[in-house]
Amino acid sequence: MVSKRWAVRVVERYLAEQALQPDAPALVVMEVRPHRLGWMIIAQGERYVRTHNIADMVVGHGFFLVDGVDAGLHTVHATADLEHGEWIDEYLEQVRGVERADPLRAEVAELLEREQRLEALRVVRATAPGLGPQGAKKYVEAVAAGIPIPEHIRPRSPRPTVRFELCRALTGPNPEPVV
């Protein structure tokens, strides 16, 4: 895991670059929390940190996440549930390549368990019309065999809808120097 000290340096370097932008509020690191994905860093306006006057607070900018694996810097929407939010699955899929659980697979497996293969095909066709009859058949066969969905079918399988972007990459990897 990336050290807390390095995570703070990554965010401070980013904030220093942003401070050069015209009309950008000067933000400073206010709090650092461990998170299962790395380090969650809360930044706030310099003026607020000095005065603690709510009128000086910078609002709406969200949280910073420094990835615990590669120290990549990401921003998390201010309204996101930091511990259980849907952004975590999205992040794991997009950044770390972890495949999301397929809710359709569980439903199809249950139908197959009750020996309702035709109904399973109907459900797949209704949920993922882009698969077509042959794709639906291969999907159901893969579930029945307990194997992963074939690569050529996976992109046409149903995906969870993303209401709006809750997490966005700000930088690529920031490897911690070896000392």
N, C-alpha and C positions, 0 to 999 in steps of 0.2 A: 504494500500500500504506500502511496505517495505520502511523504511526511506532511504534517500540519504546517510546518514552517515553509516548505516549498509551495504548498497550496496558497498560502497567504501571499507569497512573493509573486506567484502567477497572477493573482487578482490585482495586486497593487500595481504591477507592471501594466496591466490592461487599463486600470483606472487612470494611471498617469498619461497613457496615450490618449484616452478619451477626454481628459481635462484640457488637451490642446485644441479641441474642437470649439468653435465659437458658440456661445450660449450654453455650453455644457456645464451642469452643476459639478462642483468639485466633491467627489465621493471618497470616503475613506472606509476601511474595513472596521466594522463595529463589533461583529461577533462571528465566531467560527464554531461550527457544530460537526461532529462526525456523522456521516450518513452511510447507509449501506452501499452506496455507489461511489463514495469518496468523501469529500468535504463540502458542506453547505456553508457558504460564506454570505453574511449579511453586511451590506454596505449602506452607508447613510451619508447625508450631506455633512461636510466639515462643520458648517455653522450649527447644525442641530446637535452634533456630538459635543460641541463646546457649550451650547446654551440649554439644551434639552427643552427648548421651547417648541411646541408642536407646530407653530407657524413657520418654523425654519426647516421642518421635515421635508425631505424629497420623497414623493410617493409615486407608486406605479412602476418602478423599475424592476421589481422582482428580486430573486435571489441568484447567487452565483453558485454553480456546482463545478468543483474541480474533480475530474474523474480520478478515482483511486488507483487506476491501472496505468494510465498514460499521462495524467495531469492535463488532459484537454479541458479547456474552459468552456462552460455552457451557461446559459442563462435560463432560469426557470420562472415561468409566469408568476406574478404576484398572487394570483388566486389559486395556484396549484396546491393540492394537499401534498405536503412534502414527504410524508411517510407512506401513504397508500394511494396516491393519485394515479390516474390512468397514464400520465406522462412517463411513469417508471417503465411500463411495458414497452411504450413507444421508444424510449431511450435505449433500453436493453436491446431492442431489435435493430434500431438504426445505427447505434454506436458500437455495440459489442457483438452484434450478429446473432443474438439469442432469439430463436424462433418463438413466436407467441403461441400460446395454447390455442388450438383450433376448436371453437365451440361446436362447429358442425360435426367434427369427428366424434365427439362424445355422444351426440344425438344419434348419429348413424350407427355407432357401436351398440347403443342401447336397442335400437330397432333390430339390428342383426341378431342380438342376443335373444330377442323374442321371436326370431325367425320371420321377420317381416322385411325381407330383402326388397320386394317391390316397393313397399312404402319408403324404405331407405333411399331407393333410386328417385322416387318422387320428391322427397325432401331435398335431396341434393340438386335436382333439376330446378326446383322452385327457389332454392336459396342461391344457387350459383348458375343462372341461366347461360352464362358465358362458357360453361364447360361443354355444353352439347351432350347428346346421348352417350357417345363413346367416352368422353371425359368423365361423365357422371358414373358410368359403369366402372372405369378404372379407379375412380375415387373410392367407390363402395368396395371394390375388390381389395384395394390396399388396406382399408380399414378392417375388412374381414380377415385378412392375412396377418394383421398386426404389424404392418410395415409402414414406413413413411410414405406420404403422398408423393407420387412421381414428380420429379423436377419440372417437367413440361406442363404439368397440371397445376402445380402450386400457385403460379402467378394469377391464374384465372379463378382461384378459390376465393370465397368471400373474405373480405378484410374488415376489421372493425373500422367504423367511421371515426375520423378525427374531426372534432367540432372546430377547434382552432389550435394553432401551434402553442403547446405548453412549454416546450423545451427547444432551445435553438443553440447550435454550436457557434461559439465566438472565435475559437482558435482550434487548431489541430493539436496534436500531442506536444507537450512541453516536458521532455524527459528531465528528471531530476539529476543534477550532476552527481557523479560518484565522488565521494570524498575519502 
